[in-house]
Amino acid sequence: MLSPSQSDSYPAVAILLAAYNGAEWLDSQLESILAQEGVYVTLFVSVDPSTDKTAELIAGWATRDPRIIVLLQHEA
């Protein structure tokens, strides 16, 4: 993983991920996205109200990896 100070020599890439009831697939998806080489990745995640553990899983990843930004949910 590149640190923000190392990111100056790599292109910055922002990835937007919408997640809904995706807990079954999220670990492998996040591992793949964050393992990209030659770019500094920032992952913005919007979690729709899910009935599985999607929100908790994303929150756990975000506490361990500063490249993951969880977007706030707004009530309609």
Distance bins in CASP14 RR format, pairs under 12 A and 6 or more apart:
PFRMAT RR
TARGET T0000
AUTHOR 0000-0000-0000
RMODE 2
METHOD distances of the structure
MODEL  1
1 7 0 0 0 0 0 1 0 0 0 0 0
1 10 0 0 0 0 0 1 0 0 0 0 0
1 31 0 0 0 0 0 1 0 0 0 0 0
1 33 0 0 0 0 0 1 0 0 0 0 0
1 34 1 0 0 1 0 0 0 0 0 0 0
1 35 0 0 0 0 1 0 0 0 0 0 0
1 36 0 0 0 0 0 1 0 0 0 0 0
1 37 0 0 0 0 0 1 0 0 0 0 0
1 38 0 0 0 0 0 1 0 0 0 0 0
1 39 0 0 0 0 0 1 0 0 0 0 0
1 40 0 0 0 0 1 0 0 0 0 0 0
1 41 0 0 0 0 1 0 0 0 0 0 0
1 42 0 0 0 0 0 1 0 0 0 0 0
1 43 0 0 0 0 0 1 0 0 0 0 0
1 64 0 0 0 0 0 1 0 0 0 0 0
1 65 1 0 0 1 0 0 0 0 0 0 0
1 66 0 0 0 0 1 0 0 0 0 0 0
1 67 1 0 0 1 0 0 0 0 0 0 0
1 68 0 0 0 0 0 1 0 0 0 0 0
2 8 0 0 0 0 1 0 0 0 0 0 0
2 9 0 0 0 0 1 0 0 0 0 0 0
2 10 1 0 0 1 0 0 0 0 0 0 0
2 11 0 0 0 0 0 1 0 0 0 0 0
2 12 0 0 0 0 0 1 0 0 0 0 0
2 13 0 0 0 0 0 1 0 0 0 0 0
2 34 0 0 0 0 0 1 0 0 0 0 0
2 35 0 0 0 0 0 1 0 0 0 0 0
2 36 0 0 0 0 0 1 0 0 0 0 0
2 37 0 0 0 0 1 0 0 0 0 0 0
2 38 0 0 0 0 1 0 0 0 0 0 0
2 39 0 0 0 0 1 0 0 0 0 0 0
2 40 1 0 1 0 0 0 0 0 0 0 0
2 41 0 0 0 0 1 0 0 0 0 0 0
2 42 0 0 0 0 0 1 0 0 0 0 0
2 65 0 0 0 0 0 1 0 0 0 0 0
2 66 0 0 0 0 0 1 0 0 0 0 0
2 67 0 0 0 0 1 0 0 0 0 0 0
3 9 0 0 0 0 0 1 0 0 0 0 0
3 10 0 0 0 0 0 1 0 0 0 0 0
3 40 0 0 0 0 1 0 0 0 0 0 0
3 65 0 0 0 0 0 1 0 0 0 0 0
3 66 0 0 0 0 1 0 0 0 0 0 0
3 67 0 0 0 0 0 1 0 0 0 0 0
4 10 0 0 0 0 0 1 0 0 0 0 0
4 12 0 0 0 0 1 0 0 0 0 0 0
4 40 1 0 0 1 0 0 0 0 0 0 0
4 41 0 0 0 0 0 1 0 0 0 0 0
4 42 0 0 0 0 1 0 0 0 0 0 0
4 66 1 0 0 1 0 0 0 0 0 0 0
4 67 0 0 0 0 1 0 0 0 0 0 0
5 40 0 0 0 0 0 1 0 0 0 0 0
6 12 0 0 0 0 0 1 0 0 0 0 0
6 38 0 0 0 0 0 1 0 0 0 0 0
6 39 0 0 0 0 0 1 0 0 0 0 0
6 40 1 0 0 1 0 0 0 0 0 0 0
7 13 0 0 0 0 0 1 0 0 0 0 0
7 38 0 0 0 0 0 1 0 0 0 0 0
7 39 0 0 0 0 1 0 0 0 0 0 0
7 40 1 1 0 0 0 0 0 0 0 0 0
7 41 0 0 0 0 1 0 0 0 0 0 0
7 42 0 0 0 0 1 0 0 0 0 0 0
7 66 0 0 0 0 0 1 0 0 0 0 0
7 67 0 0 0 0 1 0 0 0 0 0 0
8 40 0 0 0 0 1 0 0 0 0 0 0
9 38 0 0 0 0 1 0 0 0 0 0 0
9 39 0 0 0 0 0 1 0 0 0 0 0
9 40 0 0 0 0 1 0 0 0 0 0 0
10 36 0 0 0 0 1 0 0 0 0 0 0
10 37 0 0 0 0 1 0 0 0 0 0 0
10 38 1 0 1 0 0 0 0 0 0 0 0
10 39 1 0 1 0 0 0 0 0 0 0 0
10 40 1 0 1 0 0 0 0 0 0 0 0
10 41 0 0 0 0 1 0 0 0 0 0 0
10 42 0 0 0 0 0 1 0 0 0 0 0
11 36 0 0 0 0 0 1 0 0 0 0 0
11 37 0 0 0 0 0 1 0 0 0 0 0
11 38 1 0 0 1 0 0 0 0 0 0 0
11 39 1 0 1 0 0 0 0 0 0 0 0
11 40 1 0 0 1 0 0 0 0 0 0 0
11 41 0 0 0 0 1 0 0 0 0 0 0
11 42 0 0 0 0 0 1 0 0 0 0 0
12 36 0 0 0 0 0 1 0 0 0 0 0
12 38 0 0 0 0 0 1 0 0 0 0 0
12 39 1 0 0 1 0 0 0 0 0 0 0
12 40 1 0 1 0 0 0 0 0 0 0 0
12 41 0 0 0 0 1 0 0 0 0 0 0
12 42 1 0 0 1 0 0 0 0 0 0 0
12 43 0 0 0 0 0 1 0 0 0 0 0
12 67 0 0 0 0 0 1 0 0 0 0 0
13 33 0 0 0 0 1 0 0 0 0 0 0
13 34 0 0 0 0 0 1 0 0 0 0 0
13 36 1 0 0 1 0 0 0 0 0 0 0
13 37 0 0 0 0 0 1 0 0 0 0 0
13 38 0 0 0 0 1 0 0 0 0 0 0
13 39 1 0 1 0 0 0 0 0 0 0 0
13 40 1 0 0 1 0 0 0 0 0 0 0
13 41 1 0 1 0 0 0 0 0 0 0 0
13 42 1 0 0 1 0 0 0 0 0 0 0
13 43 0 0 0 0 1 0 0 0 0 0 0
13 44 0 0 0 0 0 1 0 0 0 0 0
13 67 0 0 0 0 0 1 0 0 0 0 0
14 33 0 0 0 0 0 1 0 0 0 0 0
14 39 0 0 0 0 0 1 0 0 0 0 0
14 40 0 0 0 0 1 0 0 0 0 0 0
14 41 1 0 0 1 0 0 0 0 0 0 0
14 42 1 0 1 0 0 0 0 0 0 0 0
14 43 1 0 0 1 0 0 0 0 0 0 0
14 44 1 0 0 1 0 0 0 0 0 0 0
14 45 0 0 0 0 0 1 0 0 0 0 0
14 67 0 0 0 0 0 1 0 0 0 0 0
14 68 0 0 0 0 0 1 0 0 0 0 0
14 69 0 0 0 0 1 0 0 0 0 0 0
15 29 0 0 0 0 0 1 0 0 0 0 0
15 30 0 0 0 0 0 1 0 0 0 0 0
15 32 0 0 0 0 0 1 0 0 0 0 0
15 33 1 0 1 0 0 0 0 0 0 0 0
15 34 0 0 0 0 1 0 0 0 0 0 0
15 36 0 0 0 0 1 0 0 0 0 0 0
15 39 0 0 0 0 1 0 0 0 0 0 0
15 40 0 0 0 0 0 1 0 0 0 0 0
15 41 1 0 0 1 0 0 0 0 0 0 0
15 42 1 0 0 1 0 0 0 0 0 0 0
15 43 1 0 1 0 0 0 0 0 0 0 0
15 44 1 0 0 1 0 0 0 0 0 0 0
15 45 0 0 0 0 1 0 0 0 0 0 0
15 46 0 0 0 0 0 1 0 0 0 0 0
15 67 0 0 0 0 1 0 0 0 0 0 0
15 68 0 0 0 0 1 0 0 0 0 0 0
15 69 0 0 0 0 0 1 0 0 0 0 0
16 33 0 0 0 0 0 1 0 0 0 0 0
16 41 0 0 0 0 0 1 0 0 0 0 0
16 42 0 0 0 0 1 0 0 0 0 0 0
16 43 0 0 0 0 1 0 0 0 0 0 0
16 44 1 0 1 0 0 0 0 0 0 0 0
16 45 0 0 0 0 1 0 0 0 0 0 0
16 46 1 0 0 1 0 0 0 0 0 0 0
16 68 0 0 0 0 0 1 0 0 0 0 0
16 69 0 0 0 0 0 1 0 0 0 0 0
16 71 0 0 0 0 1 0 0 0 0 0 0
17 25 0 0 0 0 0 1 0 0 0 0 0
17 26 0 0 0 0 1 0 0 0 0 0 0
17 29 1 0 0 1 0 0 0 0 0 0 0
17 30 0 0 0 0 1 0 0 0 0 0 0
17 32 0 0 0 0 0 1 0 0 0 0 0
17 33 1 0 0 1 0 0 0 0 0 0 0
17 34 0 0 0 0 0 1 0 0 0 0 0
17 41 0 0 0 0 0 1 0 0 0 0 0
17 42 0 0 0 0 0 1 0 0 0 0 0
17 43 1 0 0 1 0 0 0 0 0 0 0
17 44 1 0 0 1 0 0 0 0 0 0 0
17 45 1 0 1 0 0 0 0 0 0 0 0
17 46 1 0 0 1 0 0 0 0 0 0 0
17 47 0 0 0 0 1 0 0 0 0 0 0
17 48 0 0 0 0 0 1 0 0 0 0 0
17 54 0 0 0 0 0 1 0 0 0 0 0
17 58 0 0 0 0 1 0 0 0 0 0 0
17 61 0 0 0 0 0 1 0 0 0 0 0
17 62 0 0 0 0 0 1 0 0 0 0 0
17 67 0 0 0 0 0 1 0 0 0 0 0
17 68 0 0 0 0 1 0 0 0 0 0 0
17 69 0 0 0 0 0 1 0 0 0 0 0
17 70 0 0 0 0 0 1 0 0 0 0 0
17 71 0 0 0 0 1 0 0 0 0 0 0
18 26 0 0 0 0 0 1 0 0 0 0 0
18 29 0 0 0 0 0 1 0 0 0 0 0
18 43 0 0 0 0 0 1 0 0 0 0 0
18 44 0 0 0 0 1 0 0 0 0 0 0
18 45 1 0 0 1 0 0 0 0 0 0 0
18 46 1 0 1 0 0 0 0 0 0 0 0
18 47 0 0 0 0 1 0 0 0 0 0 0
18 48 1 0 0 1 0 0 0 0 0 0 0
18 50 0 0 0 0 0 1 0 0 0 0 0
18 54 0 0 0 0 0 1 0 0 0 0 0
18 58 0 0 0 0 0 1 0 0 0 0 0
18 71 0 0 0 0 1 0 0 0 0 0 0
18 73 0 0 0 0 0 1 0 0 0 0 0
19 25 0 0 0 0 1 0 0 0 0 0 0
19 26 1 0 0 1 0 0 0 0 0 0 0
19 27 0 0 0 0 0 1 0 0 0 0 0
19 29 0 0 0 0 1 0 0 0 0 0 0
19 30 0 0 0 0 1 0 0 0 0 0 0
19 43 0 0 0 0 0 1 0 0 0 0 0
19 44 0 0 0 0 0 1 0 0 0 0 0
19 45 1 0 1 0 0 0 0 0 0 0 0
19 46 1 0 0 1 0 0 0 0 0 0 0
19 47 1 0 1 0 0 0 0 0 0 0 0
19 48 1 0 0 1 0 0 0 0 0 0 0
19 49 0 0 0 0 0 1 0 0 0 0 0
19 50 1 0 0 1 0 0 0 0 0 0 0
19 52 0 0 0 0 0 1 0 0 0 0 0
19 53 0 0 0 0 0 1 0 0 0 0 0
19 54 1 0 1 0 0 0 0 0 0 0 0
19 55 0 0 0 0 1 0 0 0 0 0 0
19 56 0 0 0 0 0 1 0 0 0 0 0
19 57 0 0 0 0 1 0 0 0 0 0 0
19 58 1 0 0 1 0 0 0 0 0 0 0
19 59 0 0 0 0 0 1 0 0 0 0 0
19 61 0 0 0 0 0 1 0 0 0 0 0
19 62 0 0 0 0 0 1 0 0 0 0 0
19 68 0 0 0 0 0 1 0 0 0 0 0
19 70 0 0 0 0 1 0 0 0 0 0 0
19 71 0 0 0 0 0 1 0 0 0 0 0
19 73 0 0 0 0 0 1 0 0 0 0 0
20 26 0 0 0 0 0 1 0 0 0 0 0
20 45 0 0 0 0 0 1 0 0 0 0 0
20 46 0 0 0 0 1 0 0 0 0 0 0
20 47 1 0 0 1 0 0 0 0 0 0 0
20 48 1 0 1 0 0 0 0 0 0 0 0
20 49 1 0 0 1 0 0 0 0 0 0 0
20 50 1 0 1 0 0 0 0 0 0 0 0
20 51 0 0 0 0 1 0 0 0 0 0 0
20 52 0 0 0 0 1 0 0 0 0 0 0
20 54 1 0 0 1 0 0 0 0 0 0 0
20 55 0 0 0 0 0 1 0 0 0 0 0
20 58 0 0 0 0 0 1 0 0 0 0 0
20 73 0 0 0 0 0 1 0 0 0 0 0
21 47 0 0 0 0 1 0 0 0 0 0 0
21 48 0 0 0 0 1 0 0 0 0 0 0
21 49 0 0 0 0 1 0 0 0 0 0 0
21 50 1 0 1 0 0 0 0 0 0 0 0
21 51 1 0 0 1 0 0 0 0 0 0 0
21 52 1 0 1 0 0 0 0 0 0 0 0
21 53 0 0 0 0 1 0 0 0 0 0 0
21 54 1 0 0 1 0 0 0 0 0 0 0
21 55 0 0 0 0 0 1 0 0 0 0 0
21 57 0 0 0 0 0 1 0 0 0 0 0
22 28 0 0 0 0 0 1 0 0 0 0 0
22 29 0 0 0 0 1 0 0 0 0 0 0
22 30 0 0 0 0 0 1 0 0 0 0 0
22 45 0 0 0 0 0 1 0 0 0 0 0
22 47 0 0 0 0 1 0 0 0 0 0 0
22 48 0 0 0 0 1 0 0 0 0 0 0
22 50 1 0 0 1 0 0 0 0 0 0 0
22 51 0 0 0 0 0 1 0 0 0 0 0
22 52 1 0 0 1 0 0 0 0 0 0 0
22 53 0 0 0 0 1 0 0 0 0 0 0
22 54 1 0 1 0 0 0 0 0 0 0 0
22 55 0 0 0 0 0 1 0 0 0 0 0
22 56 0 0 0 0 0 1 0 0 0 0 0
22 57 0 0 0 0 1 0 0 0 0 0 0
22 58 0 0 0 0 1 0 0 0 0 0 0
23 29 0 0 0 0 0 1 0 0 0 0 0
23 30 0 0 0 0 0 1 0 0 0 0 0
23 47 0 0 0 0 0 1 0 0 0 0 0
23 50 1 0 0 1 0 0 0 0 0 0 0
23 51 0 0 0 0 1 0 0 0 0 0 0
23 52 1 0 1 0 0 0 0 0 0 0 0
23 53 1 0 1 0 0 0 0 0 0 0 0
23 54 1 0 1 0 0 0 0 0 0 0 0
23 55 0 0 0 0 1 0 0 0 0 0 0
23 56 0 0 0 0 1 0 0 0 0 0 0
23 57 1 0 1 0 0 0 0 0 0 0 0
23 58 0 0 0 0 1 0 0 0 0 0 0
23 59 0 0 0 0 0 1 0 0 0 0 0
23 60 0 0 0 0 0 1 0 0 0 0 0
23 61 0 0 0 0 0 1 0 0 0 0 0
24 50 0 0 0 0 0 1 0 0 0 0 0
24 52 1 0 0 1 0 0 0 0 0 0 0
24 53 0 0 0 0 1 0 0 0 0 0 0
24 54 0 0 0 0 1 0 0 0 0 0 0
24 57 0 0 0 0 1 0 0 0 0 0 0
25 31 0 0 0 0 0 1 0 0 0 0 0
25 32 0 0 0 0 0 1 0 0 0 0 0
25 33 0 0 0 0 0 1 0 0 0 0 0
25 52 0 0 0 0 0 1 0 0 0 0 0
25 54 0 0 0 0 1 0 0 0 0 0 0
25 57 0 0 0 0 0 1 0 0 0 0 0
26 32 0 0 0 0 0 1 0 0 0 0 0
26 33 0 0 0 0 0 1 0 0 0 0 0
26 34 0 0 0 0 0 1 0 0 0 0 0
26 43 0 0 0 0 0 1 0 0 0 0 0
26 45 0 0 0 0 1 0 0 0 0 0 0
26 47 0 0 0 0 1 0 0 0 0 0 0
26 50 0 0 0 0 0 1 0 0 0 0 0
26 52 0 0 0 0 1 0 0 0 0 0 0
26 53 0 0 0 0 1 0 0 0 0 0 0
26 54 1 0 0 1 0 0 0 0 0 0 0
26 55 0 0 0 0 0 1 0 0 0 0 0
26 56 0 0 0 0 0 1 0 0 0 0 0
26 57 1 0 1 0 0 0 0 0 0 0 0
26 58 1 0 0 1 0 0 0 0 0 0 0
26 59 0 0 0 0 0 1 0 0 0 0 0
26 60 0 0 0 0 0 1 0 0 0 0 0
26 61 1 0 0 1 0 0 0 0 0 0 0
26 62 0 0 0 0 0 1 0 0 0 0 0
26 68 0 0 0 0 0 1 0 0 0 0 0
27 33 0 0 0 0 0 1 0 0 0 0 0
27 34 0 0 0 0 0 1 0 0 0 0 0
27 53 0 0 0 0 0 1 0 0 0 0 0
27 54 0 0 0 0 0 1 0 0 0 0 0
27 57 1 0 0 1 0 0 0 0 0 0 0
27 58 0 0 0 0 0 1 0 0 0 0 0
27 60 0 0 0 0 0 1 0 0 0 0 0
27 61 0 0 0 0 1 0 0 0 0 0 0
28 34 0 0 0 0 0 1 0 0 0 0 0
28 35 0 0 0 0 0 1 0 0 0 0 0
28 57 0 0 0 0 0 1 0 0 0 0 0
29 35 0 0 0 0 0 1 0 0 0 0 0
29 43 0 0 0 0 1 0 0 0 0 0 0
29 45 0 0 0 0 0 1 0 0 0 0 0
29 54 0 0 0 0 0 1 0 0 0 0 0
29 57 0 0 0 0 0 1 0 0 0 0 0
29 58 0 0 0 0 0 1 0 0 0 0 0
29 61 0 0 0 0 0 1 0 0 0 0 0
29 68 0 0 0 0 0 1 0 0 0 0 0
30 36 0 0 0 0 0 1 0 0 0 0 0
30 41 0 0 0 0 0 1 0 0 0 0 0
30 43 1 0 0 1 0 0 0 0 0 0 0
30 45 0 0 0 0 1 0 0 0 0 0 0
30 54 0 0 0 0 0 1 0 0 0 0 0
30 57 0 0 0 0 1 0 0 0 0 0 0
30 58 0 0 0 0 1 0 0 0 0 0 0
30 60 0 0 0 0 0 1 0 0 0 0 0
30 61 1 0 1 0 0 0 0 0 0 0 0
30 62 0 0 0 0 1 0 0 0 0 0 0
30 64 0 0 0 0 0 1 0 0 0 0 0
30 65 0 0 0 0 1 0 0 0 0 0 0
30 67 0 0 0 0 1 0 0 0 0 0 0
30 68 1 0 0 1 0 0 0 0 0 0 0
31 41 0 0 0 0 0 1 0 0 0 0 0
31 43 0 0 0 0 0 1 0 0 0 0 0
31 61 0 0 0 0 1 0 0 0 0 0 0
31 64 0 0 0 0 0 1 0 0 0 0 0
31 65 0 0 0 0 0 1 0 0 0 0 0
31 68 0 0 0 0 0 1 0 0 0 0 0
32 41 0 0 0 0 0 1 0 0 0 0 0
32 43 0 0 0 0 0 1 0 0 0 0 0
33 39 0 0 0 0 0 1 0 0 0 0 0
33 41 1 0 0 1 0 0 0 0 0 0 0
33 42 0 0 0 0 0 1 0 0 0 0 0
33 43 1 0 1 0 0 0 0 0 0 0 0
33 44 0 0 0 0 0 1 0 0 0 0 0
33 45 0 0 0 0 0 1 0 0 0 0 0
33 61 0 0 0 0 0 1 0 0 0 0 0
33 65 0 0 0 0 0 1 0 0 0 0 0
33 67 0 0 0 0 1 0 0 0 0 0 0
33 68 0 0 0 0 1 0 0 0 0 0 0
34 40 0 0 0 0 0 1 0 0 0 0 0
34 41 1 0 0 1 0 0 0 0 0 0 0
34 42 0 0 0 0 0 1 0 0 0 0 0
34 43 1 0 0 1 0 0 0 0 0 0 0
34 45 0 0 0 0 0 1 0 0 0 0 0
34 61 0 0 0 0 1 0 0 0 0 0 0
34 62 0 0 0 0 0 1 0 0 0 0 0
34 64 0 0 0 0 0 1 0 0 0 0 0
34 65 1 0 0 1 0 0 0 0 0 0 0
34 66 0 0 0 0 0 1 0 0 0 0 0
34 67 1 0 0 1 0 0 0 0 0 0 0
34 68 1 0 0 1 0 0 0 0 0 0 0
35 41 0 0 0 0 1 0 0 0 0 0 0
35 43 0 0 0 0 0 1 0 0 0 0 0
35 65 0 0 0 0 0 1 0 0 0 0 0
35 67 0 0 0 0 0 1 0 0 0 0 0
36 42 0 0 0 0 0 1 0 0 0 0 0
36 43 0 0 0 0 0 1 0 0 0 0 0
36 67 0 0 0 0 0 1 0 0 0 0 0
39 67 0 0 0 0 0 1 0 0 0 0 0
40 66 0 0 0 0 0 1 0 0 0 0 0
40 67 1 0 0 1 0 0 0 0 0 0 0
41 65 0 0 0 0 1 0 0 0 0 0 0
41 66 0 0 0 0 0 1 0 0 0 0 0
41 67 1 0 1 0 0 0 0 0 0 0 0
41 68 0 0 0 0 1 0 0 0 0 0 0
41 69 0 0 0 0 0 1 0 0 0 0 0
42 62 0 0 0 0 0 1 0 0 0 0 0
42 65 0 0 0 0 0 1 0 0 0 0 0
42 66 0 0 0 0 1 0 0 0 0 0 0
42 67 1 0 1 0 0 0 0 0 0 0 0
42 68 0 0 0 0 1 0 0 0 0 0 0
42 69 1 0 0 1 0 0 0 0 0 0 0
42 71 0 0 0 0 0 1 0 0 0 0 0
43 58 0 0 0 0 1 0 0 0 0 0 0
43 61 0 0 0 0 1 0 0 0 0 0 0
43 62 0 0 0 0 1 0 0 0 0 0 0
43 65 0 0 0 0 1 0 0 0 0 0 0
43 66 0 0 0 0 0 1 0 0 0 0 0
43 67 1 0 1 0 0 0 0 0 0 0 0
43 68 1 0 1 0 0 0 0 0 0 0 0
43 69 1 0 0 1 0 0 0 0 0 0 0
43 70 0 0 0 0 1 0 0 0 0 0 0
43 71 0 0 0 0 0 1 0 0 0 0 0
44 58 0 0 0 0 0 1 0 0 0 0 0
44 62 0 0 0 0 0 1 0 0 0 0 0
44 67 0 0 0 0 1 0 0 0 0 0 0
44 68 0 0 0 0 1 0 0 0 0 0 0
44 69 1 0 1 0 0 0 0 0 0 0 0
44 70 0 0 0 0 1 0 0 0 0 0 0
44 71 1 0 1 0 0 0 0 0 0 0 0
44 72 0 0 0 0 0 1 0 0 0 0 0
45 54 0 0 0 0 1 0 0 0 0 0 0
45 55 0 0 0 0 1 0 0 0 0 0 0
45 57 0 0 0 0 0 1 0 0 0 0 0
45 58 1 0 1 0 0 0 0 0 0 0 0
45 59 0 0 0 0 1 0 0 0 0 0 0
45 60 0 0 0 0 0 1 0 0 0 0 0
45 61 0 0 0 0 1 0 0 0 0 0 0
45 62 1 0 0 1 0 0 0 0 0 0 0
45 65 0 0 0 0 0 1 0 0 0 0 0
45 67 0 0 0 0 0 1 0 0 0 0 0
45 68 1 0 0 1 0 0 0 0 0 0 0
45 69 1 0 0 1 0 0 0 0 0 0 0
45 70 1 0 1 0 0 0 0 0 0 0 0
45 71 1 0 0 1 0 0 0 0 0 0 0
45 72 0 0 0 0 0 1 0 0 0 0 0
45 73 0 0 0 0 0 1 0 0 0 0 0
46 54 0 0 0 0 0 1 0 0 0 0 0
46 55 0 0 0 0 0 1 0 0 0 0 0
46 58 0 0 0 0 1 0 0 0 0 0 0
46 68 0 0 0 0 0 1 0 0 0 0 0
46 69 0 0 0 0 0 1 0 0 0 0 0
46 70 0 0 0 0 1 0 0 0 0 0 0
46 71 1 0 1 0 0 0 0 0 0 0 0
46 72 0 0 0 0 1 0 0 0 0 0 0
46 73 1 0 0 1 0 0 0 0 0 0 0
46 74 0 0 0 0 0 1 0 0 0 0 0
47 53 0 0 0 0 0 1 0 0 0 0 0
47 54 1 0 1 0 0 0 0 0 0 0 0
47 55 1 0 1 0 0 0 0 0 0 0 0
47 56 0 0 0 0 1 0 0 0 0 0 0
47 57 0 0 0 0 1 0 0 0 0 0 0
47 58 1 0 1 0 0 0 0 0 0 0 0
47 59 0 0 0 0 1 0 0 0 0 0 0
47 60 0 0 0 0 0 1 0 0 0 0 0
47 61 0 0 0 0 0 1 0 0 0 0 0
47 62 0 0 0 0 0 1 0 0 0 0 0
47 68 0 0 0 0 0 1 0 0 0 0 0
47 69 0 0 0 0 0 1 0 0 0 0 0
47 70 1 0 0 1 0 0 0 0 0 0 0
47 71 1 0 0 1 0 0 0 0 0 0 0
47 72 0 0 0 0 1 0 0 0 0 0 0
47 73 1 0 0 1 0 0 0 0 0 0 0
48 54 0 0 0 0 1 0 0 0 0 0 0
48 55 0 0 0 0 1 0 0 0 0 0 0
48 58 0 0 0 0 0 1 0 0 0 0 0
48 71 0 0 0 0 0 1 0 0 0 0 0
48 73 1 0 0 1 0 0 0 0 0 0 0
48 74 0 0 0 0 0 1 0 0 0 0 0
48 76 0 0 0 0 0 1 0 0 0 0 0
49 55 0 0 0 0 1 0 0 0 0 0 0
49 73 1 0 0 1 0 0 0 0 0 0 0
49 74 0 0 0 0 0 1 0 0 0 0 0
49 75 0 0 0 0 1 0 0 0 0 0 0
49 76 0 0 0 0 0 1 0 0 0 0 0
50 56 0 0 0 0 1 0 0 0 0 0 0
50 57 0 0 0 0 1 0 0 0 0 0 0
50 58 0 0 0 0 1 0 0 0 0 0 0
50 73 0 0 0 0 0 1 0 0 0 0 0
52 58 0 0 0 0 0 1 0 0 0 0 0
53 59 0 0 0 0 1 0 0 0 0 0 0
53 60 0 0 0 0 0 1 0 0 0 0 0
53 61 0 0 0 0 0 1 0 0 0 0 0
54 60 0 0 0 0 0 1 0 0 0 0 0
54 61 0 0 0 0 0 1 0 0 0 0 0
54 70 0 0 0 0 0 1 0 0 0 0 0
54 73 0 0 0 0 0 1 0 0 0 0 0
55 61 0 0 0 0 0 1 0 0 0 0 0
55 62 0 0 0 0 0 1 0 0 0 0 0
55 70 0 0 0 0 1 0 0 0 0 0 0
55 71 0 0 0 0 0 1 0 0 0 0 0
55 72 0 0 0 0 0 1 0 0 0 0 0
55 73 0 0 0 0 1 0 0 0 0 0 0
56 62 0 0 0 0 0 1 0 0 0 0 0
56 63 0 0 0 0 0 1 0 0 0 0 0
56 70 0 0 0 0 0 1 0 0 0 0 0
57 63 0 0 0 0 0 1 0 0 0 0 0
57 64 0 0 0 0 0 1 0 0 0 0 0
57 68 0 0 0 0 0 1 0 0 0 0 0
57 70 0 0 0 0 0 1 0 0 0 0 0
58 64 0 0 0 0 0 1 0 0 0 0 0
58 65 0 0 0 0 0 1 0 0 0 0 0
58 68 1 0 0 1 0 0 0 0 0 0 0
58 69 0 0 0 0 0 1 0 0 0 0 0
58 70 1 0 1 0 0 0 0 0 0 0 0
58 71 0 0 0 0 0 1 0 0 0 0 0
58 73 0 0 0 0 0 1 0 0 0 0 0
59 65 0 0 0 0 0 1 0 0 0 0 0
59 68 0 0 0 0 1 0 0 0 0 0 0
59 69 0 0 0 0 0 1 0 0 0 0 0
59 70 1 0 0 1 0 0 0 0 0 0 0
59 73 0 0 0 0 0 1 0 0 0 0 0
60 68 0 0 0 0 1 0 0 0 0 0 0
60 70 0 0 0 0 1 0 0 0 0 0 0
61 67 0 0 0 0 1 0 0 0 0 0 0
61 68 1 0 1 0 0 0 0 0 0 0 0
61 69 0 0 0 0 0 1 0 0 0 0 0
61 70 0 0 0 0 1 0 0 0 0 0 0
62 68 1 0 1 0 0 0 0 0 0 0 0
62 69 1 0 0 1 0 0 0 0 0 0 0
62 70 1 0 1 0 0 0 0 0 0 0 0
62 71 0 0 0 0 0 1 0 0 0 0 0
63 69 0 0 0 0 0 1 0 0 0 0 0
63 70 0 0 0 0 1 0 0 0 0 0 0
END
